[in-house]
Amino acid sequence: MGILMLLMVDSAGAGGAGEAGASFLRFPVGPRAVGMGESQAAAVEGAYAAYWNPAGLALTEFPEFAMTHNRSLAGVNHQYLSLAWPRRYGSAWNLNITRLSVGSLESYDAQGARTGEVDAGDLAAGIAYGRALTVDAADRPRLSVGGGLKWVEERLGPVNARTFAMDGGLLWVRRADERARGIGAGEWRLALAASNLGPGLKFDSEAAALPMLLRFGAAWRVTSGDDALTVSLDYARGTDEAGAPAFGAEWEVWRMLALRLGFNLGQDIGSGFRGGVGFRLKRFDLGYAFASFGDLGAMHRVGVTMRLGKEVRSKAPRASTLFRQQERENRRHVEEGAKLWKEAAAAGRGEPSREGNRVRTARLAALAKQLELGTRPERVAALSSDGEQASVGAAAVSAYLDGQARKALLLAQAAHGVDRDQEAFAALMEAVAALTYQKPAVDEIYPPAGLVQVKLDKALAAFK
């Protein structure tokens, strides 16, 4: 029982002493997680996701190797090693090892006489996988699922107990529009994760259930330039303990420094206060965290995460291929667009058109009137500028002049989606919609590549 009592001190953040075996499985891993109050069901991703929520593996962007060392109370040492290897963005495998050692313990016989010392230690080795079930318009995971299987062993002197356990989780991510700003524009996440599901450990005739745990989590992240703020909240409930919330925050500065703060309200000993700091380098993340346990002192964790290869996200998204295709189309529209907007501006001022086709000329004059180009030179300047947005806008007008109403509106929506802050392109979308007697689809205002992907997804969904 000595080893279990030592373990229960550090796992107090998850609840009371209870009767669970393999309590080392409740040791929280990762300096970021601990520094944020152990509220990681929704906020986690990368190599540590196998522990907190395997679904977070789907968001792994680099091959990663993570190591955590925890010098706990009473000389208990805990290490966690994890390797996450993405097959592509949205799909990743993981291998992980957890080890706990307590050195030598004094042993006693049934009469209470000291008989010497015994060694004790625990080990778990697992494999996990996470993948995206659905993706957004830019091919980023939206709803992800993950699961893991691990082998668990506890050793006390010459006696061993072994079993296996399973983990599983779901993670939903709702990202902000790339152009959005403000409090409501951040990234939102919701998560559900279950850990340590399986048969208990059995020493001789006495069996002890595994410390099964269910987590509900939410997280919000907002960025501003090179800075970012993440706020997370978890509610965890185990089979041998009452449920309790944990919450935390991380402030990233210049994409290099991370300051972390959190509380675990389920801790029986001490305040539950957590804190930490992280440093992000080109290929390494270094982290430190501490957890307060009142009169017993504080526990200190250090960890390092190494990025081992190239970013898989740059190779995977279908939207990237579509964007390159759109870029080629943009170049074709540049010269044509400049000429077109000059003609439209002239039509808006009532000047005769050089366009020979009277139908096209009439449509161009109607569009120029709708856009008030004769009296709004700032719109003419924006619509005839260089870049993707103006090129897509020119393609929309060309389609309108050719009588392709549906295509014209889709392209106008795409032009507006490139940068929603440009008033001229919002006006263009509304003008094309009015002149073709259509309504803009507010859920389809994306840049060209994203809009194409949305259409593909809807088409595929129609056949399911």
Protein Blocks (a to p, Z undefined) as FASTA:
>chain_A
ZZmmmmmmmmmmnocnbjaehklmmpcghjklmmnoopaklmggcjllmmmommlmmmpc
bdcddddddddehhiacddddddddfbghiacddddddddebjaddddfkopafbjcddd
dddddddddddfbdcfkopafbdcddddddddddehjbccddddddddddddddddfkbg
cjklmccddddddehiacdddehjbccdddddddddddddddehjbccdddddddddfkb
ccdddddddddehhlaccdddddfkbfgdjhiacddddddfkbccddddddehjnopcdd
ddddddfbdcfklmmpmklmmmmmmmmmmmmmmmmmmmmmmmmmmmmnopacfbfblklm
mmmmmmmmmnommmmmklmmmmmmgcjklmmmmmmmmmmmnopaklmmmmmmmmmmmpmm
lmklmmmmmmmmmmnopacdfklcccfklmmmmmmmmmmmmmZZ
